[in-house]
Each structure stands twice: as C-alpha cells, then as structure tokens.
Amino acid sequence: MGRLGEFVVFFMVTLFVAHVVKTLIFIGHFTHIVNHSPGPCRVIEVNGSEDLALLNDGLVFVSSGLRYRLSISYDPVLDTREGKILTFDFNKADKNPVELTLKNFNRSGFNPHGISAYQDPSSGAVSLFVINHRPDAQAIEIFDFERETHSLIHRRSVVNELIWSPNNLHAVGPDAFYVTNDNLFRYGTVQQLLYMYILNNFFASNIVYFDGFKAIEAMSGVHPNGLAMDKDQSFVFASATHDNGVAVYRRRRDNTLEASQVIKVGAHVDNINVDPVTGNLWLATIPKILDIVAYSKNISHPSASQVLEVQLWKSSASGIAFPYHKVREVYRNDGKELSASTSALVYKSQLLVGTLSTNMLYCEVKYY
C-alpha cells in the first residue's frame, strides 16, 4: 500500500472514530449525573407510569403497565403486567394512585401508552384519549370520564391507516387529536427495531391529525415522540429526537403544521407537558440512552432520569415562535431513586414524574 492508500485508510478510520465519539456524546454516554431534586420527594410504587395527563382541578390520569420493546430481548416481567389507567390527586398527595374501572371495553391485550385528556369548555365533560397497542391493531381509545363512579366509559376506537406506530397524542376536541408516529414501520415489527437503531438516520416519520372522521398528515419528515400544545392551541410542541430538543410548529387553519424552531435542551426528550398557568414546557428526558436500553432488558438496571422546564416568553407573530426562552433543570437522578423518566407535570408547586416501566415520583417544588 502506497502513501496515498495509507492516507485514505487513516482518513476513513479518523472519520469513523469521530462519528462514534460524536454519537456517544449525543446519546449521553459521557454525561455525569449529579443527583438533585426541587424539594422533598417520595417514590410511589406502580407498575409503570409512562404518561400523565392533568385536569384543571389537580387530578392526574396515569397510563400504567405498558409493554414496549426497545430491543429484540426485553424483561419478561413486562409480559406479566396488566394495562391500567390510574388517577393521582395532587390535592391528596399523600394518597396512592387509584385504578379506574373501564366500562364497555374489552381489556384483553390492553397496552396503554401515551394519553391526553380533553375537557369541554362549556360542559366540563372530560374525555380521555389512550394509545393502545392492541394485538390486532394500533388504536386510539376514547373514553368518557365518570367522576362519580371513578370510571372510564369507552366511547369509540380510532384505527386508521395513517396511524401505524403511535407514541403520544394531544386531544383538541371530543373526537379530534394530533398523534405522533415515532417509527416509519408498524409497531411490534422487526423493521420497527431496525428503524429505531439504524434506519432512522436515513428515513423520517410524521405527525398525524384526526378530526373525528378522517386523518391527514400534518407534518412529515420529522422524528417525533412526545407531543403537546399551548393553551391557545396555536402551537404544537414535539420532541425532536435527532436534535435532543423540542420542535415547535405553528398550527395552520387546515390543521397542518409549519415548522418554526427547535429548542435544544441537550438530552433526549420523551413526553412534554404544558404548565396550564405559566405556559412553560415540562420535559421528561433520558440523559443516557444506553442505560434505558439496558433497563428495557432488565427493569432493575438503573436508568438516569431528568426533568427540565423550558420557560417561554411571549410568542412572535411570524418567524421563530419563541425567540426568548430559558431551559432549567429541575430534577436529575442516576436511576437509583427513579429510573427511565418519561413524563413530568406540575400543579401548585408540586411535581409528578412518570417512568417507562416502574415507579412514579412526587416532589414538592421549593427550589431549583
């Protein structure tokens, strides 16, 4: 091999090593975890609390028992879990969550993932939207909440060819919602795992809008996961998994979305919640990706958790939606107290954090 050949080999090896190091930095392999919390906290024992949805009076819906594959092999204990919807009341924070009764609904194979609550502004009636990875289909289950009996009454299932790998959603009406497809391929397939680790570098997925009758592609060419909207339903916030941040979209009149900006936060963002009082974003993030992959194979393996608040100043009428914003870390843990955070929300200086397959965490917010 001549000098030119040696140079080419050296150049290619250097590029490869640089790519590997860049990837390890991006997935948080070198991230140092310093534990801290915003105040006194207590662990709440549940079998998973992947997503949380807050009502105005402090009642929280919790999706529990998700059986979700992040690798070809995963912890067999997850197959013994039963999908449930729980409630947690911030006004009775010393009490444990309570399971809701599901009426007019076949619970066989119930596998709840992302959830969203819609409260009718006139009647106050509450509908809960639940992503259900059914054995036979990817469905959005819509329930009506009956507070008197602490029940969810099943109203309809939405199965649509445009909703093939749903992860999270945001309800905008009694039957209408935005939903993310986090994968180019259908949920539960080998292709899905290939996309998750390799093909997502070359292909993107989308965000879908369903108006109660039909679905449309609201945004294409994106890598979304969590999803939320501002109080006025003018902006959509979605996790930008390839940018370690939050993508902000303007909502058009036809319900399609226009990309505005990406707010980078330096960690993989899972679910997003909007503070109903301040309008700030509360993010559950995954600081170390390799740890959560190991956690999915053995849920006793610690996987670091992090909660961030993104303070948003007044939105602009055009261009960058929120030119002024500030990212603050509220909570971080090495996974020994709380593993694999996936959702976080606040209510009256109280914080609730959900996880992929294990416990929840309640904290008083006194300082951060």
Buried (B, 14 or more C-beta within 10 A) or exposed (E): EEEEEEEEEEEEEEEEEEEEEEEBEBBBEEBEBEEEBBBEBEEBEBBBBBBBBBBEEBBBBBBBBBBBBBEEEBBEEBEEBEBBBBBBBBEEBEEEBEBBEBEEBEEEEBBBBBBBBBBEEEEEEBBBBBBBBBEEBBBBBBBBBBEEEEBBBBBEBBEBEBBBBBBBBBBBEBBBBBBBBBBBBEBBBEEBBBBBEEBBEEEBBBBBBBEEEEBEEBBEEBBBBBBBBBEEEEBBBBBBBBBBBBBBBBBEEEBBBEEBBBBEBBBBBBBBBBBEEEBBBBBBBBBBBEBBBBBBBEBEBBBBBBBBBBBBEEBEEEEEBBEEBEBEBBBBBBBEBBBBBBBBBBBEEBBBBBBBBBBBBBBBBEEB
